[in-house]
């Protein structure tokens, strides 16, 4: 059994100026937000969820992106409200946020 119930990988890749990438959509800031939000929600969530940075996830045209394992659910997002919804629905309640999910 895994130490964490969920690993959340945020693509924070930065490409050359003008090339599409997740970081140009605020991925780094929203990664930090998600990390702090999970911590602020306290136990048991904080010890069950790991928020990670990732390099390029290879799907820049759909970005910004995160992928949640072990379910292998891919999400796009726009702002902190979307991140809050993923935390509340997927990471806490175990329900996929269909409106933000992208095809695997």
N, C-alpha and C positions, 0 to 999 in steps of 0.2 A: 504494500500500500504506500502511496506517495505521501511524503511529509505534508505537502500542500494539496488542498482540494482543487485549486485552480491556479494555473500559471497564466498571466495575462501579458502578452508581448506587444508592446507599442513600437511600430516602426518609427524610428527617429532619424532615419537616413537623410543626409543633406547632400544634394547633388549640385552640380555646377549651376550657376545663375541661369535661370530661364528653363531649366529642365524640371519636369514635374517630380515632386517628392513629398513625402509625408511631412517632413519638418517645415516646409514652406507653408503648411496649413496649421502650424502651431502645435505639432505633435509633441515636441519637447516640453512645452508648458503644460499640456494636458496630461502627459505622463506624470509630471510632478504633482499635478492636481489630484490625479487618481491615487497616487501613492499616499499623499497626505489624507485624502478622504477616507481611504480604507483604514488607515491608522487611527483617524479620528473617530471612526465608528466603533472602534474597540473590539473586544473579544465577544464572540469567538471568531468573527470575520477576520480580524487582523492577523491571527495566527494560521488561518486556513487559505489565505490568498496572497500570492506573490505577484507584484507589479514589476515587470521587467522592461528594459529598453532592448530593442533589437535593431540590427542593421536592416538593410533593405530586405523586405519580404517578397520582392519580385512582382508586386501587383500595383505599381505606382499609379496606373490609370484609374484605380478605384479609390485612391487615398483621400484622406488619411485612413490608415487601417490599424486595427488590433486583431489579434487572434487569441482565443481563450482555449487553453488545453486543460484537461484531457479531451474535452468535447470537440475540439478542432472547429470551433465556430468563429467565423470571420465577421468583423463588424467595421463599418465606417462610422464616422461621427463628425459633428460640426463644432460642438461647444461643450462646456462643462455640464450642461443639462443632459446631453446625450450620455456622457460618462456616468453621471449620477443614475440614469435609468439602467444602464448596463450593470452597474454595481448593485442596485436594488433588485432588479429582476433576475439577471443571470447569476451573479455571484452570490447573492443572498437567498433568493427564492427558487433558483434552479430553472427559471423559464427563459427561453431564448427571446430576445427582443427582435421580433420579426422585421419591424420597420427599419432597423439598422443593420440587419444581417445581409451579407453578400454571399453569393454562391462560392462554395469551397473549391 
